[in-house]
Amino acid sequence: MNNTTRPTLKLPDPYCDYNGCLTEATHTDGEWVMCPHHEETAYRTSTYWRPITRWIPVPGPDWPYYLAEY
């Protein structure tokens, strides 16, 4: 059985980082998240983009946030 923990990225919303795009992000490099139309070429071409496998909504005392598991 594999018990490794996947990395997560804490975000204020699940949307692509490209200029106000409101499409749900599908890939992350651990810093930026991108939808299928704004992936790697949008910011940097040398990073390794991994697929986001799950969005985890986390309620907070003031504002909810999301964890992107990748």
N, C-alpha and C positions, 0 to 999 in steps of 0.2 A: 504494500500500500504506500502511496506517495503522499507524504504529509507536508510538502513544501508550501510555504506561503507565497502567494503571488504578490508582486509589488502593487502598490496603490498610489494614486495621485488624488489629493484633496482639492476639490474644485467648487466654486460657488454655484455652478450650473453645469449641465451635461452637454453644452453646445460647443461647436467648433470655435477655435480661437481666431479664425480668419475674419478680420474687419466686420464684426457684428453679425456674422453668419449664424442663423438660428437652426441649422441642421445638427442633429445629434452627432457628436464626435464618435469615430470608430477606431482611430489609431492614436497612439501617444508615443512620444520619445522620452517620457518621464518628466517633461517640462511643458511642452505644447501638446494640445490635442487637436486633431483635424478630422473633418468629415471625408467621405470618399472623393469629393471634388477638390479638396484643398490639402491634400496630403503633403508628402515630403518636399515637393518643389516650391511650396508657398514660402517657406522661411529659409531652410538650410537643406543642402543636398547630401551632407556627409553623416547625418545622424541615422540611427537605426530605429525605424518606426515599428512598434509592436501593436497587434490588434487588441482593442479593449474587449475583454471577455465578459465583463459584467459591470453595470452601474449600480451602486449601492446608495440609496438615499438615506441620509443620517439626520434625524431631527435634532435641532439645537435649541438652546434657551432663547436666543434672539432671532436666529435665521438658520434654516436648514442648509446643509451642504451635501455634496456628492463625493463618493469615492469611485474613481475609475480603476477597476482592477484589470491589469494587463499582464 
